[in-house]
């Protein structure tokens, strides 16, 4: 919901970032990997007692996550591999944050485990939400789910 209603306020910054990163030669997939690395670093920062820096970098990781999609769409470079990387890396960063918080806050572990389970049940799994993933040679083929397609 925040993405839907707040996007108009942050879109100029996302577009500017996409133009700049594309201009210096970064592809959408490279920005996705950078976003992932920054996101993983946030979990480490939480573990070593640097929550403020961790949250700042988590916001930056989220910004880069929006920028990578903008690069792909604006420059005609969308792909199933990029989509799969983006979805997978997002879930790994989320899981890293939840596990870091669970390690630090022992009393909240049960609630965090409940959150993980609910998150994946409510958001569905990747195959159910986005379609079925198949490989053909060196290509990854993402078939849309019946829920989102006209089947």
C-alpha positions as CSV (number, residue, x, y, z in Angstrom):
1,X,0.0,0.0,0.0
2,X,2.8,2.4,0.8
3,X,4.4,1.6,-2.6
4,X,1.1,2.4,-4.3
5,X,0.2,5.6,-2.5
6,X,3.7,6.9,-1.7
7,X,5.3,6.2,-5.1
8,X,4.3,9.6,-6.6
9,X,6.4,11.3,-3.9
10,X,9.5,9.2,-4.4
11,X,9.3,8.5,-8.1
12,X,11.4,11.6,-9.1
13,X,14.3,10.3,-6.8
14,X,13.9,6.8,-8.2
15,X,14.0,8.0,-11.8
16,X,17.0,10.2,-11.1
17,X,18.8,7.4,-9.5
18,X,18.0,5.1,-12.4
19,X,19.3,7.6,-14.9
20,X,22.5,8.2,-13.0
21,X,23.3,4.5,-12.4
22,X,22.5,3.6,-16.0
23,X,24.6,6.5,-17.2
24,X,27.7,5.2,-15.2
25,X,27.1,1.8,-16.8
26,X,25.3,-0.3,-14.2
27,X,22.6,-2.7,-15.4
28,X,19.4,-3.4,-13.5
29,X,20.8,-6.8,-12.4
30,X,24.0,-5.2,-11.1
31,X,22.0,-2.8,-9.1
32,X,19.9,-5.7,-7.8
33,X,23.1,-7.4,-6.6
34,X,24.3,-4.2,-4.9
35,X,21.0,-3.8,-3.2
36,X,21.2,-7.4,-2.0
37,X,24.7,-6.9,-0.6
38,X,23.7,-3.7,1.2
39,X,20.6,-5.4,2.5
40,X,22.7,-8.3,3.9
41,X,25.1,-5.8,5.5
42,X,22.1,-4.4,7.4
43,X,21.6,-7.7,9.2
44,X,25.3,-7.8,10.2
45,X,25.1,-4.2,11.5
46,X,22.0,-5.2,13.6
47,X,24.0,-8.1,15.0
48,X,27.0,-6.0,16.0
49,X,25.0,-3.4,17.7
50,X,24.7,-0.7,15.0
51,X,20.9,-0.5,14.5
52,X,20.7,3.1,13.3
53,X,23.3,2.6,10.6
54,X,21.6,-0.7,9.8
55,X,18.2,1.0,9.3
56,X,19.8,3.7,7.2
57,X,21.4,1.1,4.9
58,X,18.2,-0.9,4.9
59,X,16.3,2.2,3.5
60,X,19.1,2.6,0.9
61,X,18.8,-1.0,0.0
62,X,15.1,-0.5,-0.5
63,X,15.7,2.6,-2.6
64,X,18.1,0.6,-4.9
65,X,15.5,-2.2,-5.1
66,X,13.1,0.4,-6.6
67,X,15.8,1.8,-8.8
68,X,16.7,-1.5,-10.4
69,X,13.2,-2.1,-11.6
70,X,13.1,1.5,-13.0
71,X,16.3,0.8,-14.9
72,X,14.9,-2.4,-16.3
73,X,11.6,-0.9,-17.4
74,X,12.9,2.5,-18.7
75,X,15.7,0.9,-20.8
76,X,13.8,-2.1,-22.1
77,X,15.9,-4.7,-20.1
78,X,13.2,-6.5,-18.1
79,X,13.8,-10.2,-17.8
80,X,12.6,-13.3,-16.0
81,X,16.0,-13.8,-14.5
82,X,16.0,-10.2,-13.2
83,X,12.6,-10.6,-11.7
84,X,13.5,-13.9,-10.0
85,X,16.7,-12.4,-8.6
86,X,14.8,-9.4,-7.3
87,X,12.1,-11.5,-5.6
88,X,14.6,-14.0,-4.2
89,X,17.1,-11.4,-2.9
90,X,14.2,-9.4,-1.3
91,X,13.1,-12.5,0.7
92,X,16.7,-13.3,1.7
93,X,17.2,-9.7,3.0
94,X,13.9,-9.9,4.9
95,X,14.8,-13.2,6.4
96,X,18.3,-12.0,7.4
97,X,16.7,-9.0,9.2
98,X,14.2,-11.3,11.0
99,X,16.9,-13.8,12.0
100,X,19.2,-11.0,13.3
101,X,16.4,-9.5,15.3
102,X,15.5,-12.9,16.7
103,X,19.2,-13.5,17.7
104,X,19.4,-10.1,19.5
105,X,15.9,-10.2,21.1
106,X,15.5,-13.7,22.5
107,X,12.1,-12.9,24.0
108,X,10.7,-12.0,20.5
109,X,11.8,-15.2,18.7
110,X,8.4,-16.8,18.8
111,X,6.7,-13.7,17.4
112,X,9.3,-13.4,14.7
113,X,8.9,-17.1,13.7
114,X,5.1,-16.5,13.6
115,X,5.8,-13.4,11.4
116,X,8.0,-15.4,9.0
117,X,5.3,-18.1,8.6
118,X,2.5,-15.6,8.1
119,X,4.5,-13.6,5.7
120,X,5.1,-16.5,3.4
121,X,1.6,-17.9,3.7
122,X,-0.1,-14.5,3.0
123,X,2.3,-13.6,0.2
124,X,2.3,-17.1,-1.2
125,X,5.4,-18.8,-2.4
126,X,7.2,-17.7,-5.5
127,X,5.7,-20.4,-7.7
128,X,2.2,-19.7,-6.5
129,X,2.5,-16.0,-6.6
130,X,4.5,-15.4,-9.8
131,X,4.0,-18.5,-11.7
132,X,6.0,-21.7,-12.2
133,X,9.7,-21.6,-12.9
134,X,11.2,-23.9,-15.5
135,X,14.6,-24.2,-17.1
136,X,15.2,-24.8,-20.8
137,X,18.8,-25.0,-21.8
138,X,20.4,-22.0,-20.2
139,X,17.2,-20.0,-20.0
140,X,14.8,-19.6,-17.0
141,X,11.2,-19.6,-18.1
142,X,8.7,-18.0,-15.7
143,X,5.1,-19.1,-16.5
144,X,2.4,-16.9,-15.1
145,X,0.2,-18.4,-12.5
146,X,-3.5,-19.0,-13.4
147,X,-4.5,-16.7,-10.7
148,X,-2.9,-13.7,-12.5
149,X,-3.3,-14.8,-16.1
150,X,-6.3,-15.3,-18.2
151,X,-6.5,-19.2,-18.0
